[in-house]
Amino acid sequence: MVKIVGLGGSLRPDSYTQLSLQLAAQRVEALGAEVETLDLRQLHLPFCNGGKDYPEYPDVQRLRDTVSSADGLILATPEYHGGVSGVLKNALDLMSFDHLSDKVTGLLSVLGGQANSNALNDLRIIVRWVHGWVIPEQIAIGQAWSAFSPEGKLLDDKLSQRFDKFAQSLVDNTRKLRGVD
């Protein structure tokens, strides 16, 4: 079975990034994959100092172990000042090639303004650098405050269809590239 780990790079309560990650995870699960989401708001992670070991931070090992055991990832980030959030970047920096190489990865970004691909391009470079595989489908949700109903449902059918295509691509490409059913 395909195992996917989701990481959301927002610390905000009622985060649209976390909501988007949940929606993507639900779509991936509906296709038969196992999904585990690590909520970075709940983990006690230090700032990366370039070290290899962080024995006083057991959540670093939890993050590394969970990602290592996965076939693929969903990385979701708010776009801050034209780039990936520091929270997600720090979590990625706390891992190495040992944890991230060969992971098939889907990317989501959430913006308060117009949708663009700056944070997605940043993540694409980061994942390529650690020898991961990024699927071609990606989602940028602009003006996120208007994209969801109060119940957390997507209001735009085309955006909902993009989530379906994103999930299908992530599961299909993970099966192919990782050789799992």
BELVEN-V74487 format. One line per field, one symbol per residue. phi: phi as a letter, one per 20 degrees, with the letter a starting at -180 (. if undefined). A space follows every 50 residues. Layout:
phi->???
This chain:
phi->.fddddcdecefflffffffffffffffffeneeccdeeffeeedeffdn feccfecfffffgffffgeeebcddccfedlnbfffffgfffffdcgged fmfecddccccfdffbdgfffgfgfffffemeddfffbccdelgfdecfg enefedfffffffffgffffffffgffdmde
